[in-house]
C-alpha cells in the first residue's frame, strides 16, 4: 500500500478521498469541505494497491473490472475518475500515465506496433469493437446509433442526445457542400445513420463501407426498411479495396482506427477515389497537443489498434498526397457531454448488460466511458473536423455556406427528433 499511498498523497490536493485497504486499514487524503461527503473506495484484494500504483491507467481499470476496487455510494467510478484527474489541472491525466522514461518509451513502442493494421488485423480489430451484441449499443447510444461525438449547439442539460446527434449530422452534411446527383462514399459507415441521412436529404447515391459484419447487416436492414436500397448501398469492405470515383467522401470516426503507419495509404487511396473537384470531410477524435500514444488499457480492452491523432499528423500526412486542408474546426467539450449521457444510459441498463455479458464486462464498459469523458473534459482530447479538397474552387469562399445549410437541414428535421425507445418504455411503465 505504501506506493499507492505515496502516489495519492502527491496527487490529491482538493476534496477528500478515503481508501480502505484489503486489511481494513483506512488512509485519508485531501482537505475537502467538511459538509461534502468524501469519496470512499475499498480495495478487496491484497494485490490491488500495488497493481494500481505501478501504472494507474491500466492498474486502476483492471482493478475496477475485476472487483478489486469498489467505490462506496453515493459516488461511483465516474466520480472517482473525474475527482482524481481534476486535481492536476489540464491536461488532467498526466499523473495516470506510465512513470519513467523507460516505461513511457516501452509503452510508446508497443502502441506503435499495435497501430499496424494490415487487412486481416483491421477486420479483427473492427469486430472486437463493433461486433458486440446489437442490444448493447441500443441501450446506451442514441436512437440512430451514432457512436461518435454529438453536437450540443444548445445547453447539454436540456438537449437530448437524439437532438444533439441529429444536429451533428446536419453540421457534417453541410460541410460536404453536396450537389444533386452526386455519388458519396461513407468510409466506416457504422450502423448506417449518416449514409441514410444523406440519402433522405439529398438526391444522391451513397456507398457505405465498414468491417464489422453485424454493422453491415444492420445497415442493410435499415436501408430496406426505409425504402432506400436503390440509393444507398452498404458493403463489408475495407476502404483500401474500394474502387471507382466519388464526388464526396465522408469519414466519421474512422481515422482513430487507421493507425499512423497507414495514414499515407489512407490519404493516397482516398485521393485516388475522389474526383478532381470533390470534397472529403473527416471527423475524428483528436489531441489538442502534440502526437502521443494510446494507453495500454484502451488498446487491450476497447480499441485494439486504435490511435487518436494530433492535428499536426493529419495535416502533414495529407499534404504529401495532394490534399489541401480548407477548413479545420476543433470541437471542444462536446464529446464529454456525449460520453456522460452514454455512461448514464449504461448505468440505467446494468441488469440487462450484465445478463448479456457479465459483471466484469459491465465494469469494463463503465470504466471506458468514464475514462473517455475524463480525457475530453479534463484532458487534452478534442474532436477535429477537417475539409479536404484537391481544388480550392470546390467549396465557397466563405464559411457562411456551412451555417446556412446546417440551419436548413435542422429546420427540415425540427419535428423529426426521435425519442429514445427506452425512454418511451420507461414512461409507459
C-alpha positions as a Markdown table, in Angstrom:
| # | Residue | x | y | z |
|---|---|---|---|---|
| 1 | Unk | 0.0 | 0.0 | 0.0 |
| 2 | Unk | 2.9 | 2.3 | 0.5 |
| 3 | Unk | 3.4 | 3.0 | -3.2 |
| 4 | Unk | -0.2 | 3.9 | -3.8 |
| 5 | Unk | -0.2 | 5.9 | -0.5 |
| 6 | Unk | 2.7 | 7.9 | -1.8 |
| 7 | Unk | 1.0 | 8.5 | -5.2 |
| 8 | Unk | -2.3 | 9.6 | -3.6 |
| 9 | Unk | -0.6 | 12.0 | -1.1 |
| 10 | Unk | 1.0 | 13.8 | -4.0 |
| 11 | Unk | -2.0 | 13.6 | -6.3 |
| 12 | Unk | -4.9 | 14.6 | -4.1 |
| 13 | Unk | -4.8 | 18.3 | -3.4 |
| 14 | Unk | -8.5 | 19.2 | -3.3 |
| 15 | Unk | -11.5 | 17.4 | -1.9 |
| 16 | Unk | -11.3 | 14.3 | 0.3 |
| 17 | Unk | -10.6 | 10.7 | -0.5 |
| 18 | Unk | -10.7 | 7.7 | 1.9 |
| 19 | Unk | -9.1 | 4.4 | 0.9 |
| 20 | Unk | -9.8 | 1.2 | 2.9 |
| 21 | Unk | -7.2 | -1.4 | 2.1 |
| 22 | Unk | -8.0 | -5.1 | 2.0 |
| 23 | Unk | -6.9 | -5.5 | 5.6 |
| 24 | Unk | -9.4 | -2.9 | 6.8 |
| 25 | Unk | -6.9 | -0.1 | 7.4 |
| 26 | Unk | -8.1 | 3.4 | 6.3 |
| 27 | Unk | -6.0 | 6.0 | 4.5 |
| 28 | Unk | -7.2 | 9.6 | 4.1 |
| 29 | Unk | -6.2 | 12.2 | 1.5 |
| 30 | Unk | -7.0 | 15.8 | 0.9 |
| 31 | Unk | -8.7 | 18.5 | 2.9 |
| 32 | Unk | -12.2 | 18.9 | 1.4 |
| 33 | Unk | -15.2 | 20.7 | 2.6 |
| 34 | Unk | -16.4 | 19.1 | 5.9 |
| 35 | Unk | -20.0 | 19.3 | 4.6 |
| 36 | Unk | -19.2 | 17.3 | 1.5 |
| 37 | Unk | -19.0 | 13.5 | 2.0 |
| 38 | Unk | -15.6 | 12.2 | 1.0 |
| 39 | Unk | -15.2 | 9.7 | -1.9 |
| 40 | Unk | -14.6 | 6.3 | -0.2 |
| 41 | Unk | -13.1 | 3.4 | -2.1 |
| 42 | Unk | -12.4 | -0.1 | -0.8 |
| 43 | Unk | -9.7 | -2.5 | -2.1 |
| 44 | Unk | -10.8 | -6.1 | -1.8 |
| 45 | Unk | -7.6 | -7.9 | -2.9 |
| 46 | Unk | -4.2 | -7.6 | -1.3 |
| 47 | Unk | -2.6 | -7.2 | -4.8 |
| 48 | Unk | -4.9 | -4.2 | -5.7 |
| 49 | Unk | -2.8 | -1.3 | -4.3 |
| 50 | Unk | 0.4 | -2.3 | -6.0 |
| 51 | Unk | -1.4 | -3.2 | -9.2 |
| 52 | Unk | -2.9 | 0.3 | -9.3 |
| 53 | Unk | 0.2 | 2.2 | -8.3 |
| 54 | Unk | 2.5 | 0.7 | -10.9 |
| 55 | Unk | 0.6 | 2.1 | -13.8 |
| 56 | Unk | -2.6 | 3.8 | -12.7 |
| 57 | Unk | -4.4 | 3.9 | -16.1 |
| 58 | Unk | -4.0 | 0.2 | -16.6 |
| 59 | Unk | -4.0 | -1.0 | -13.0 |
| 60 | Unk | -7.0 | 1.0 | -11.8 |
| 61 | Unk | -9.0 | -0.1 | -14.8 |
| 62 | Unk | -8.3 | -3.7 | -14.3 |
| 63 | Unk | -8.8 | -3.5 | -10.5 |
| 64 | Unk | -12.2 | -2.0 | -11.1 |
| 65 | Unk | -13.1 | -4.6 | -13.7 |
| 66 | Unk | -12.1 | -7.5 | -11.5 |
| 67 | Unk | -13.9 | -6.1 | -8.4 |
| 68 | Unk | -10.7 | -5.4 | -6.6 |
| 69 | Unk | -11.6 | -1.7 | -6.3 |
| 70 | Unk | -15.1 | -0.7 | -5.1 |
| 71 | Unk | -16.5 | 2.8 | -4.9 |
| 72 | Unk | -18.9 | 3.4 | -2.0 |
| 73 | Unk | -22.2 | 5.2 | -2.5 |
| 74 | Unk | -23.2 | 7.9 | -3.1 |
| 75 | Unk | -20.3 | 8.0 | -5.6 |
| 76 | Unk | -19.4 | 5.7 | -8.4 |
| 77 | Unk | -16.3 | 5.1 | -10.7 |
| 78 | Unk | -17.1 | 8.1 | -12.8 |
| 79 | Unk | -17.0 | 10.4 | -9.8 |
| 80 | Unk | -13.6 | 8.8 | -8.7 |
| 81 | Unk | -12.0 | 9.2 | -12.2 |
| 82 | Unk | -13.1 | 12.8 | -12.6 |
| 83 | Unk | -12.0 | 13.5 | -9.0 |
| 84 | Unk | -8.5 | 12.2 | -9.5 |
| 85 | Unk | -7.9 | 13.8 | -12.9 |
| 86 | Unk | -9.3 | 17.1 | -11.8 |
| 87 | Unk | -6.6 | 17.5 | -9.3 |
| 88 | Unk | -3.7 | 18.4 | -11.6 |
| 89 | Unk | -5.4 | 20.8 | -14.0 |
| 90 | Unk | -5.0 | 20.4 | -17.7 |
| 91 | Unk | -4.1 | 18.0 | -19.1 |
| 92 | Unk | -5.6 | 16.2 | -16.0 |
| 93 | Unk | -4.5 | 12.7 | -16.9 |
| 94 | Unk | -0.7 | 13.2 | -16.7 |
| 95 | Unk | -0.5 | 11.6 | -13.2 |
| 96 | Unk | -2.1 | 8.4 | -14.5 |
| 97 | Unk | 0.4 | 7.8 | -17.3 |
| 98 | Unk | 3.4 | 5.5 | -17.0 |
| 99 | Unk | 6.2 | 6.9 | -14.9 |
| 100 | Unk | 9.9 | 7.0 | -16.0 |
| 101 | Unk | 11.4 | 7.4 | -19.5 |
| 102 | Unk | 12.0 | 3.6 | -19.9 |
| 103 | Unk | 8.4 | 2.7 | -19.2 |
| 104 | Unk | 7.0 | 5.5 | -21.3 |
| 105 | Unk | 9.2 | 4.6 | -24.2 |
| 106 | Unk | 8.2 | 0.9 | -23.9 |
| 107 | Unk | 4.5 | 1.8 | -23.9 |
| 108 | Unk | 5.1 | 4.1 | -26.9 |
| 109 | Unk | 6.8 | 1.3 | -28.9 |
| 110 | Unk | 4.1 | -1.2 | -28.0 |
| 111 | Unk | 1.4 | 1.3 | -29.1 |
| 112 | Unk | 3.2 | 1.9 | -32.3 |
| 113 | Unk | 3.4 | -1.8 | -33.1 |
| 114 | Unk | -0.3 | -2.2 | -32.2 |
| 115 | Unk | -1.2 | 0.5 | -34.7 |
| 116 | Unk | 0.0 | -1.5 | -37.7 |
| 117 | Unk | -3.4 | -2.5 | -39.1 |
| 118 | Unk | -3.0 | -4.8 | -42.0 |
| 119 | Unk | -6.2 | -6.0 | -43.6 |
| 120 | Unk | -6.7 | -9.1 | -41.5 |
| 121 | Unk | -5.9 | -7.4 | -38.3 |
| 122 | Unk | -8.0 | -4.3 | -39.1 |
| 123 | Unk | -11.0 | -6.6 | -39.7 |
| 124 | Unk | -10.3 | -8.5 | -36.4 |
| 125 | Unk | -10.0 | -5.2 | -34.5 |
| 126 | Unk | -13.2 | -3.8 | -36.0 |
| 127 | Unk | -15.1 | -7.0 | -35.0 |
| 128 | Unk | -13.7 | -6.7 | -31.5 |
| 129 | Unk | -15.1 | -3.2 | -31.1 |
| 130 | Unk | -18.3 | -3.2 | -33.2 |
| 131 | Unk | -19.5 | -6.8 | -33.4 |
| 132 | Unk | -20.8 | -6.8 | -29.8 |
| 133 | Unk | -24.4 | -7.6 | -29.2 |
| 134 | Unk | -26.7 | -5.2 | -31.0 |
| 135 | Unk | -28.8 | -4.9 | -27.9 |
| 136 | Unk | -25.8 | -3.4 | -26.0 |
| 137 | Unk | -25.4 | -0.5 | -28.3 |
| 138 | Unk | -29.0 | 0.4 | -28.5 |
| 139 | Unk | -29.1 | 0.6 | -24.7 |
| 140 | Unk | -26.6 | 3.5 | -24.5 |
| 141 | Unk | -26.4 | 5.1 | -27.9 |
| 142 | Unk | -29.0 | 7.5 | -29.4 |
| 143 | Unk | -31.9 | 6.1 | -31.4 |
| 144 | Unk | -29.9 | 6.4 | -34.6 |
| 145 | Unk | -26.8 | 4.6 | -33.1 |
| 146 | Unk | -24.3 | 7.3 | -33.7 |
| 147 | Unk | -21.1 | 6.1 | -32.0 |
| 148 | Unk | -19.3 | 9.4 | -32.3 |
| 149 | Unk | -19.5 | 12.8 | -30.7 |
| 150 | Unk | -22.9 | 14.6 | -30.5 |
| 151 | Unk | -23.0 | 18.3 | -31.3 |
| 152 | Unk | -24.5 | 20.3 | -28.5 |
| 153 | Unk | -25.5 | 23.6 | -30.0 |
| 154 | Unk | -27.7 | 24.3 | -27.0 |
| 155 | Unk | -27.5 | 23.6 | -23.3 |
| 156 | Unk | -26.4 | 20.0 | -22.8 |
| 157 | Unk | -28.5 | 19.8 | -19.6 |
| 158 | Unk | -31.7 | 20.4 | -21.7 |
| 159 | Unk | -30.7 | 18.9 | -25.1 |
| 160 | Unk | -31.5 | 15.3 | -25.7 |
| 161 | Unk | -28.8 | 13.0 | -27.0 |
| 162 | Unk | -31.1 | 12.3 | -30.0 |
| 163 | Unk | -31.3 | 16.1 | -30.8 |
| 164 | Unk | -27.6 | 16.6 | -30.4 |
| 165 | Unk | -26.8 | 13.7 | -32.7 |
| 166 | Unk | -29.3 | 15.0 | -35.3 |
| 167 | Unk | -27.6 | 18.4 | -35.2 |
| 168 | Unk | -24.2 | 16.7 | -35.6 |
| 169 | Unk | -25.3 | 15.0 | -38.8 |
| 170 | Unk | -26.6 | 18.4 | -40.1 |
| 171 | Unk | -23.3 | 20.0 | -39.3 |
| 172 | Unk | -21.3 | 17.3 | -41.1 |
| 173 | Unk | -23.6 | 17.1 | -44.1 |
| 174 | Unk | -23.4 | 20.9 | -44.6 |
| 175 | Unk | -19.6 | 20.8 | -44.7 |
| 176 | Unk | -19.7 | 18.3 | -47.7 |
| 177 | Unk | -21.3 | 21.0 | -49.9 |
| 178 | Unk | -23.4 | 18.3 | -51.6 |
| 179 | Unk | -25.0 | 18.9 | -55.1 |
| 180 | Unk | -27.8 | 16.8 | -56.6 |
| 181 | Unk | -26.9 | 13.7 | -58.5 |
| 182 | Unk | -23.6 | 13.2 | -56.7 |
| 183 | Unk | -22.0 | 9.9 | -55.6 |
| 184 | Unk | -20.8 | 9.8 | -52.0 |
| 185 | Unk | -18.6 | 7.3 | -50.2 |
| 186 | Unk | -19.1 | 6.9 | -46.5 |
| 187 | Unk | -16.0 | 5.2 | -45.0 |
| 188 | Unk | -16.5 | 3.5 | -41.7 |
| 189 | Unk | -20.3 | 3.9 | -42.0 |
| 190 | Unk | -21.1 | 2.4 | -38.6 |
| 191 | Unk | -24.8 | 1.4 | -38.3 |
| 192 | Unk | -25.7 | 3.5 | -41.4 |
| 193 | Unk | -27.2 | 6.5 | -39.8 |
| 194 | Unk | -25.2 | 9.2 | -41.6 |
| 195 | Unk | -25.4 | 7.5 | -45.0 |
| 196 | Unk | -29.2 | 7.2 | -44.7 |
| 197 | Unk | -29.4 | 10.8 | -43.5 |
| 198 | Unk | -27.6 | 12.0 | -46.7 |
| 199 | Unk | -29.9 | 9.9 | -48.9 |
| 200 | Unk | -33.0 | 11.3 | -47.2 |
| 201 | Unk | -32.0 | 14.9 | -47.5 |
| 202 | Unk | -30.3 | 15.0 | -50.9 |
| 203 | Unk | -30.8 | 13.5 | -54.4 |
| 204 | Unk | -27.6 | 11.4 | -54.2 |
| 205 | Unk | -26.2 | 7.9 | -54.2 |
| 206 | Unk | -24.3 | 6.7 | -51.1 |
| 207 | Unk | -22.0 | 3.8 | -50.7 |
| 208 | Unk | -21.2 | 2.9 | -47.1 |
| 209 | Unk | -18.4 | 0.5 | -46.1 |
| 210 | Unk | -17.3 | -1.0 | -42.8 |
| 211 | Unk | -15.5 | -4.1 | -41.5 |
| 212 | Unk | -17.9 | -5.4 | -38.8 |
| 213 | Unk | -20.4 | -7.9 | -40.2 |
| 214 | Unk | -23.2 | -7.2 | -37.8 |
| 215 | Unk | -23.0 | -3.5 | -38.5 |
| 216 | Unk | -23.3 | -4.0 | -42.3 |
| 217 | Unk | -26.2 | -6.5 | -41.8 |
| 218 | Unk | -28.0 | -3.9 | -39.6 |
| 219 | Unk | -27.3 | -1.1 | -42.2 |
| 220 | Unk | -28.9 | -3.2 | -45.0 |
| 221 | Unk | -31.9 | -3.9 | -42.8 |
| 222 | Unk | -32.3 | -0.2 | -42.1 |
| 223 | Unk | -32.0 | 0.7 | -45.8 |
| 224 | Unk | -34.6 | -1.9 | -46.7 |
| 225 | Unk | -37.0 | -0.6 | -44.0 |
| 226 | Unk | -36.5 | 3.0 | -45.1 |
| 227 | Unk | -37.1 | 2.1 | -48.8 |
| 228 | Unk | -33.7 | 3.5 | -49.8 |
| 229 | Unk | -31.9 | 0.4 | -51.2 |
| 230 | Unk | -32.0 | 2.0 | -54.7 |
| 231 | Unk | -29.8 | 4.9 | -53.5 |
| 232 | Unk | -27.9 | 3.6 | -50.5 |
| 233 | Unk | -25.6 | 0.5 | -50.7 |
| 234 | Unk | -23.7 | -1.0 | -47.8 |
| 235 | Unk | -20.8 | -3.5 | -48.1 |
| 236 | Unk | -18.5 | -5.4 | -45.8 |
| 237 | Unk | -15.4 | -3.9 | -47.4 |
| 238 | Unk | -12.0 | -2.5 | -46.4 |
| 239 | Unk | -11.8 | 1.1 | -47.7 |
| 240 | Unk | -8.5 | 0.1 | -49.2 |
| 241 | Unk | -10.4 | -2.2 | -51.6 |
| 242 | Unk | -13.0 | 0.4 | -52.7 |
| 243 | Unk | -12.7 | 1.3 | -56.4 |
| 244 | Unk | -14.3 | 3.9 | -58.6 |
| 245 | Unk | -14.8 | 7.7 | -58.4 |
| 246 | Unk | -16.8 | 9.7 | -55.9 |
| 247 | Unk | -17.9 | 13.3 | -55.7 |
| 248 | Unk | -17.8 | 13.4 | -51.9 |
| 249 | Unk | -16.1 | 11.2 | -49.2 |
| 250 | Unk | -17.1 | 11.3 | -45.6 |
| 251 | Unk | -15.1 | 9.7 | -42.9 |
| 252 | Unk | -16.7 | 9.9 | -39.4 |
| 253 | Unk | -14.9 | 8.2 | -36.6 |
| 254 | Unk | -12.6 | 6.2 | -38.9 |
| 255 | Unk | -9.1 | 7.8 | -38.6 |
| 256 | Unk | -8.8 | 6.7 | -35.0 |
| 257 | Unk | -8.8 | 3.1 | -36.3 |
| 258 | Unk | -6.5 | 3.5 | -39.3 |
| 259 | Unk | -3.2 | 3.7 | -37.4 |
| 260 | Unk | -0.4 | 6.2 | -38.0 |
| 261 | Unk | 1.7 | 3.8 | -40.2 |
| 262 | Unk | -1.3 | 3.7 | -42.6 |
| 263 | Unk | -2.0 | 7.4 | -42.9 |
| 264 | Unk | 0.0 | 7.6 | -46.2 |
| 265 | Unk | -2.1 | 4.7 | -47.6 |
| 266 | Unk | -5.4 | 6.4 | -46.4 |
| 267 | Unk | -4.6 | 9.7 | -47.9 |
| 268 | Unk | -3.2 | 8.3 | -51.1 |
| 269 | Unk | -6.2 | 5.9 | -51.7 |
| 270 | Unk | -8.9 | 8.4 | -50.9 |
| 271 | Unk | -7.2 | 10.9 | -53.1 |
| 272 | Unk | -7.4 | 8.4 | -55.9 |
| 273 | Unk | -11.1 | 7.8 | -55.2 |
| 274 | Unk | -12.2 | 11.5 | -55.1 |
| 275 | Unk | -12.9 | 13.4 | -58.3 |
| 276 | Unk | -10.7 | 16.4 | -59.1 |
| 277 | Unk | -13.5 | 18.8 | -57.9 |
| 278 | Unk | -14.5 | 16.7 | -55.0 |
| 279 | Unk | -14.6 | 17.3 | -51.2 |
| 280 | Unk | -13.7 | 15.0 | -48.4 |
| 281 | Unk | -14.9 | 15.7 | -44.9 |
| 282 | Unk | -13.3 | 13.9 | -41.9 |
| 283 | Unk | -14.5 | 13.9 | -38.3 |
| 284 | Unk | -12.3 | 12.2 | -35.7 |
| 285 | Unk | -11.2 | 12.3 | -32.1 |
| 286 | Unk | -8.0 | 14.3 | -31.7 |
| 287 | Unk | -5.3 | 15.6 | -29.5 |
| 288 | Unk | -5.1 | 19.3 | -28.8 |
| 289 | Unk | -1.4 | 18.9 | -28.2 |
| 290 | Unk | 1.4 | 17.1 | -29.9 |
| 291 | Unk | 1.4 | 13.4 | -31.0 |
| 292 | Unk | 1.2 | 10.8 | -28.3 |
| 293 | Unk | 0.3 | 7.2 | -27.9 |
| 294 | Unk | -2.8 | 5.1 | -26.9 |
| 295 | Unk | -2.7 | 3.9 | -23.3 |
| 296 | Unk | -2.4 | 0.1 | -22.7 |
| 297 | Unk | -5.8 | -0.3 | -21.1 |
| 298 | Unk | -7.7 | 1.1 | -24.1 |
| 299 | Unk | -5.6 | -0.8 | -26.6 |
| 300 | Unk | -6.2 | -4.0 | -24.7 |
| 301 | Unk | -9.8 | -3.9 | -23.9 |
| 302 | Unk | -11.6 | -1.4 | -26.0 |
| 303 | Unk | -9.9 | -0.2 | -29.3 |
| 304 | Unk | -7.1 | -2.6 | -30.3 |
| 305 | Unk | -5.0 | -0.9 | -33.0 |
| 306 | Unk | -6.6 | 2.5 | -32.2 |
| 307 | Unk | -4.8 | 5.8 | -32.0 |
| 308 | Unk | -6.1 | 9.4 | -31.6 |
| 309 | Unk | -4.2 | 11.8 | -33.8 |
| 310 | Unk | -2.8 | 15.2 | -33.3 |
| 311 | Unk | -3.8 | 17.9 | -35.9 |
| 312 | Unk | -0.1 | 18.1 | -37.0 |
| 313 | Unk | -0.2 | 14.5 | -38.0 |
| 314 | Unk | -3.4 | 14.8 | -40.1 |
| 315 | Unk | -2.2 | 17.9 | -41.9 |
| 316 | Unk | 1.4 | 16.9 | -42.6 |
| 317 | Unk | 0.4 | 13.5 | -43.8 |
| 318 | Unk | -2.4 | 14.6 | -46.1 |
| 319 | Unk | -0.5 | 17.4 | -47.8 |
| 320 | Unk | 2.1 | 14.8 | -49.1 |
| 321 | Unk | -0.7 | 13.3 | -51.3 |
| 322 | Unk | -2.2 | 16.3 | -53.0 |
| 323 | Unk | -4.7 | 17.3 | -50.4 |
| 324 | Unk | -5.4 | 20.9 | -49.4 |
| 325 | Unk | -6.9 | 21.5 | -46.0 |
| 326 | Unk | -9.6 | 24.2 | -46.4 |
| 327 | Unk | -11.3 | 24.2 | -43.0 |
| 328 | Unk | -10.5 | 23.0 | -39.5 |
| 329 | Unk | -12.8 | 23.0 | -36.6 |
| 330 | Unk | -11.9 | 22.0 | -33.1 |
| 331 | Unk | -14.9 | 20.6 | -31.3 |
| 332 | Unk | -14.3 | 21.2 | -27.6 |
| 333 | Unk | -16.1 | 19.5 | -24.8 |
| 334 | Unk | -19.0 | 18.2 | -27.0 |
| 335 | Unk | -17.7 | 14.6 | -26.5 |
| 336 | Unk | -17.5 | 14.9 | -22.8 |
| 337 | Unk | -21.3 | 15.6 | -22.7 |
| 338 | Unk | -21.9 | 12.8 | -25.1 |
| 339 | Unk | -19.9 | 10.3 | -23.0 |
| 340 | Unk | -21.7 | 11.4 | -19.8 |
| 341 | Unk | -25.0 | 10.6 | -21.4 |
| 342 | Unk | -23.7 | 7.2 | -22.7 |
| 343 | Unk | -22.5 | 6.5 | -19.1 |
| 344 | Unk | -25.8 | 7.3 | -17.6 |
| 345 | Unk | -27.7 | 5.2 | -20.1 |
| 346 | Unk | -25.3 | 2.3 | -19.4 |
| 347 | Unk | -25.9 | 2.5 | -15.7 |
| 348 | Unk | -29.6 | 2.6 | -16.3 |
| 349 | Unk | -29.4 | -0.8 | -18.1 |
| 350 | Unk | -26.9 | -2.5 | -15.7 |
| 351 | Unk | -29.0 | -5.6 | -15.1 |
| 352 | Unk | -29.6 | -6.2 | -18.9 |
| 353 | Unk | -25.9 | -5.7 | -19.8 |
| 354 | Unk | -24.7 | -8.0 | -17.0 |
| 355 | Unk | -27.2 | -10.6 | -18.3 |
| 356 | Unk | -25.9 | -10.2 | -21.9 |
| 357 | Unk | -22.2 | -10.5 | -20.8 |
| 358 | Unk | -21.2 | -10.4 | -17.1 |
| 359 | Unk | -20.3 | -8.1 | -14.3 |
| 360 | Unk | -16.7 | -7.8 | -15.5 |
| 361 | Unk | -17.8 | -6.6 | -18.9 |
| 362 | Unk | -20.2 | -4.1 | -17.4 |
| 363 | Unk | -17.5 | -2.7 | -15.1 |
| 364 | Unk | -15.1 | -2.5 | -18.1 |
| 365 | Unk | -17.6 | -0.5 | -20.1 |
| 366 | Unk | -18.3 | 1.9 | -17.2 |
| 367 | Unk | -14.5 | 2.5 | -16.8 |
| 368 | Unk | -14.1 | 3.0 | -20.6 |
| 369 | Unk | -16.9 | 5.6 | -20.8 |
| 370 | Unk | -15.9 | 7.4 | -17.6 |
| 371 | Unk | -12.2 | 7.5 | -18.6 |
| 372 | Unk | -13.0 | 8.8 | -22.1 |
| 373 | Unk | -15.2 | 11.5 | -20.6 |
| 374 | Unk | -12.3 | 12.5 | -18.3 |
| 375 | Unk | -10.0 | 12.8 | -21.4 |
| 376 | Unk | -12.4 | 15.1 | -23.2 |
| 377 | Unk | -13.4 | 17.1 | -20.1 |
| 378 | Unk | -10.2 | 17.5 | -18.1 |
| 379 | Unk | -7.5 | 16.2 | -20.5 |
| 380 | Unk | -6.3 | 17.3 | -23.9 |
| 381 | Unk | -8.7 | 15.5 | -26.2 |
| 382 | Unk | -11.0 | 17.3 | -28.7 |
| 383 | Unk | -12.7 | 16.3 | -32.0 |
| 384 | Unk | -11.3 | 17.5 | -35.3 |
| 385 | Unk | -13.4 | 18.2 | -38.3 |
| 386 | Unk | -11.4 | 18.9 | -41.5 |
| 387 | Unk | -12.5 | 19.6 | -45.0 |
| 388 | Unk | -10.1 | 18.4 | -47.7 |
| 389 | Unk | -10.1 | 19.3 | -51.4 |
| 390 | Unk | -7.9 | 18.9 | -54.4 |
| 391 | Unk | -9.0 | 22.1 | -56.0 |
| 392 | Unk | -9.7 | 25.2 | -53.9 |
| 393 | Unk | -12.7 | 26.2 | -56.0 |
| 394 | Unk | -14.6 | 23.1 | -54.8 |
| 395 | Unk | -16.1 | 25.0 | -51.9 |
| 396 | Unk | -17.4 | 28.6 | -51.5 |
| 397 | Unk | -15.0 | 31.3 | -50.5 |
| 398 | Unk | -16.5 | 31.9 | -47.0 |
| 399 | Unk | -17.9 | 29.6 | -44.2 |
| 400 | Unk | -21.4 | 31.0 | -44.4 |
| 401 | Unk | -22.4 | 28.1 | -46.6 |
| 402 | Unk | -21.9 | 25.7 | -43.7 |
| 403 | Unk | -24.0 | 27.6 | -41.2 |
| 404 | Unk | -26.8 | 28.3 | -43.8 |
| 405 | Unk | -27.0 | 24.7 | -45.0 |
| 406 | Unk | -26.8 | 23.3 | -41.4 |
| 407 | Unk | -29.7 | 25.6 | -40.4 |
| 408 | Unk | -31.8 | 24.5 | -43.4 |
| 409 | Unk | -31.2 | 20.8 | -42.5 |
| 410 | Unk | -32.1 | 21.4 | -38.9 |
| 411 | Unk | -35.3 | 23.2 | -39.8 |
| 412 | Unk | -36.3 | 20.3 | -42.1 |
| 413 | Unk | -36.0 | 17.9 | -39.2 |
| 414 | Unk | -37.4 | 20.2 | -36.5 |
| 415 | Unk | -40.3 | 17.9 | -35.8 |
| 416 | Unk | -38.5 | 14.7 | -36.6 |
| 417 | Unk | -36.2 | 14.4 | -33.5 |
| 418 | Unk | -36.7 | 10.7 | -32.4 |
| 419 | Unk | -37.4 | 9.6 | -28.9 |
| 420 | Unk | -35.1 | 7.0 | -27.4 |
| 421 | Unk | -37.1 | 3.8 | -27.3 |
| 422 | Unk | -36.1 | 3.1 | -23.7 |
| 423 | Unk | -37.3 | 6.5 | -22.6 |
| 424 | Unk | -40.7 | 5.6 | -24.1 |
| 425 | Unk | -40.7 | 2.2 | -22.5 |
| 426 | Unk | -40.0 | 3.7 | -19.0 |
| 427 | Unk | -42.6 | 6.4 | -19.4 |
| 428 | Unk | -45.1 | 3.7 | -20.2 |
| 429 | Unk | -44.1 | 1.7 | -17.2 |
